[in-house]
Each structure stands twice: as structure tokens, then as C-alpha cells.
């Protein structure tokens, strides 16, 4: 068993789930932002700040969940230690290549990350912001990297790096959530 192009239709399940979860997060949290956002933000800028704040709360929750899943269901269950998250050796990733150990949980982890970036890419066309080109480039490269690493069976090698980036995105989301609503002198 290994990765297949036939795994990608799972996106038709994960993509709507991510979009619905993001909308639900906005529905549940937007009033909080409305109450706690400083009054200096008015009109359209205020609505953009509320939308971005809710997106970052979703981002933070999503990356906490996907990081826990990736670590417990994929990294910990590989038959060797990771050199990035552990004391393993890089050579372990290439034993019997291209027929390396493959976990079905790898499929879900990669496709959930793929769906997150795809949903964000699609959303960018409906809400165009000033960083459109930078974010389009970022999400396009993420989609290409995830899909190419997955289908060429370099997924086990890509997983520790994806997990570290996902873990870092928790704190990126947290900082962006707190940026406008927490009063600080720093």
C-alpha cells in the first residue's frame, strides 16, 4: 500500500469540512471581536479586522488539532525515529525506497493540510486583500509541495517538516489573534 492519485478525491470531504468549520468559527467568535476590538477601527476596516481575527482563531485551533494528529498518529507510529523530532537518522527514510513504510494516517494528514491550503486559496479570490499575490504564491507552493511529496512517496520525509511548520502556525495565529484585542504597551 502506498500513496495514489486516487486518494485525492478525499478532498471533496475535507474541503467542505474545513470551509464549514471556518464559517462556524466566524459565527461563534465574531461577536467577541466586535466587543473587544478598539473603537479606532471603524467601518470596512473594522469588518476586515473581525474577519481576520476569526480566521486566525480558526487557524490556531486547526493547527493545534492537525499537529496533535500528525504527531500521535503518524510520526510516533513510523517504524523509526525522526531526525527532526527525535534521535533518528536520515538514512531511515530511504530504506527500501520507494517502498517505504506507509501509514493510512499519512494520507489523512497530507490531504487535510492540502485541503486547508486549497480552501484558503479559493477564499482569496472572493476576498481580495493587499497581500493577494504573496499569499497566492505561498499557498500554490504549499499545494505543489504537499501533492508532489505525497505522490512520489517522499511523504514520510516531508511529514516532520510539515509538522514543525504546522506547530509554528499555532503561534502565528495566536499572535495575530492577540495583536488587535489585547492592550499592551510593548
C-alpha positions in Angstrom: 0.0 0.0 0.0 1.2 3.5 -0.8 0.1 6.9 -1.9 -2.2 7.1 -5.0 -3.7 9.8 -7.1 -7.0 8.1 -6.2 -6.6 9.4 -2.6 -7.2 13.0 -3.7 -11.0 12.7 -4.1 -11.0 12.7 -0.2 -10.6 16.4 -0.7 -14.3 16.5 -1.5 -14.9 15.6 2.1 -12.2 17.5 3.8 -12.5 20.8 1.9 -16.2 21.4 2.8 -15.4 20.3 6.3 -12.7 23.0 6.6 -14.8 25.7 5.0 -17.8 24.9 7.2 -15.6 24.8 10.3 -14.1 28.2 9.4 -17.6 29.7 8.9 -18.8 28.2 12.2 -15.7 29.7 14.0 -16.7 33.1 12.5 -20.3 32.7 13.6 -19.2 31.8 17.2 -16.4 34.4 17.6 -17.3 37.5 15.6 -19.3 39.0 18.5 -16.4 38.6 20.8 -14.2 40.6 18.3 -16.9 43.1 17.8 -17.0 43.8 21.6 -13.2 43.8 22.1 -11.8 45.4 19.1 -10.7 49.0 19.8 -13.0 51.8 18.7 -10.3 53.3 16.5 -11.3 50.7 13.8 -14.5 51.7 12.1 -16.5 50.8 9.1 -15.0 48.4 6.5 -11.6 48.2 8.3 -13.4 47.0 11.4 -15.2 44.3 9.5 -11.9 43.2 7.9 -10.2 43.1 11.3 -13.1 41.0 12.7 -12.9 38.6 9.7 -9.1 38.2 10.0 -9.3 37.7 13.8 -11.9 34.9 13.4 -9.8 33.3 10.6 -6.8 33.4 12.9 -8.7 31.8 15.7 -9.8 29.0 13.3 -6.2 28.7 12.1 -4.9 28.4 15.7 -7.5 25.7 16.5 -6.9 23.8 13.2 -3.2 23.7 13.6 -3.4 22.6 17.2 -5.6 19.7 16.1 -3.6 18.8 13.0 -0.3 19.0 14.9 -1.6 16.6 17.6 -2.9 14.2 14.9 0.3 14.3 12.9 2.5 13.7 15.9 0.4 11.0 17.6 -1.0 9.1 14.5 1.9 9.5 12.0 5.3 10.5 13.4 5.0 8.3 16.5 3.8 5.2 14.5 6.6 5.2 12.0 8.9 2.3 12.5 11.9 4.6 13.0 12.7 7.8 14.9 12.6 11.1 13.1 15.9 13.1 13.0 13.9 16.3 13.1 11.7 15.3 16.1 13.7 12.7 17.8 17.1 11.0 17.5 16.7 9.1 14.3 18.9 9.1 11.1 18.0 10.5 7.7 19.0 7.2 6.2 16.0 5.5 7.7 13.7 7.4 5.3 15.3 5.8 2.3 15.4 2.1 3.4 13.7 0.2 0.7 12.8 3.4 -1.2 10.4 3.9 -3.0 8.6 1.2 -0.9 9.0 2.9 2.4 6.6 2.3 5.3 3.3 3.9 4.6 0.6 4.6 7.1 -3.0 5.4 6.1 -2.9 8.2 8.7 -0.3 9.8 6.4 -3.0 10.2 3.7 -5.4 12.0 6.0 -2.7 14.2 7.4 -1.4 15.2 4.0 -4.8 15.7 2.5 -6.1 17.7 5.4 -3.1 20.1 5.0 -3.7 20.1 1.3 -7.4 20.9 1.8 -6.6 23.7 4.2 -4.3 25.4 1.7 -6.8 24.8 -1.1 -9.7 26.3 0.8 -7.6 29.3 1.7 -6.5 29.7 -1.9 -10.1 29.6 -3.1 -11.2 32.0 -0.5 -8.6 34.5 -1.6 -10.4 35.0 -4.9 -13.6 36.0 -3.1 -12.0 38.4 -0.5 -9.0 40.0 -2.3 -6.6 41.6 0.1 -3.4 43.7 -0.4 -1.2 40.6 0.1 -3.0 38.6 -2.6 0.0 37.8 -4.7 2.2 36.8 -1.8 -0.4 34.6 -0.3 -1.3 33.1 -3.7 2.3 32.2 -4.2 2.6 30.8 -0.7 -0.5 28.6 -1.0 0.3 27.5 -4.5 3.8 26.4 -3.4 2.3 24.6 -0.4 -0.2 22.7 -2.6 2.5 21.7 -5.0 4.9 20.7 -2.3 2.4 18.6 -0.4 1.0 16.9 -3.5 4.4 16.1 -5.1 5.9 14.9 -1.8 2.9 12.7 -1.3 2.5 11.1 -4.7 6.3 10.5 -5.1 6.3 8.7 -1.8 8.5 11.3 -0.1 5.7 11.8 2.4 7.5 10.3 5.4 10.4 12.7 4.7 8.0 15.7 4.3 6.0 14.9 7.4 8.4 16.1 10.1 8.8 19.4 8.3 5.1 19.8 7.7 4.5 19.1 11.4 7.1 21.7 12.5 5.5 24.3 10.2 2.0 23.4 11.4 3.2 23.7 15.0 4.7 27.1 14.3 1.5 28.3 12.7 -0.3 27.8 16.1 1.8 30.7 17.5 1.4 32.8 14.3 -2.4 32.5 14.7 -2.2 33.2 18.4 -0.1 36.4 17.9 -2.4 37.6 15.2 -5.5 36.9 17.4 -4.0 38.9 20.2 -2.5 41.7 18.1 -5.6 43.9 18.0 -7.6 43.0 21.0 -5.0 42.7 23.9 -3.9 46.1 25.2 -0.2 46.2 25.7 2.5 48.8 25.9 5.0 46.7 24.0 
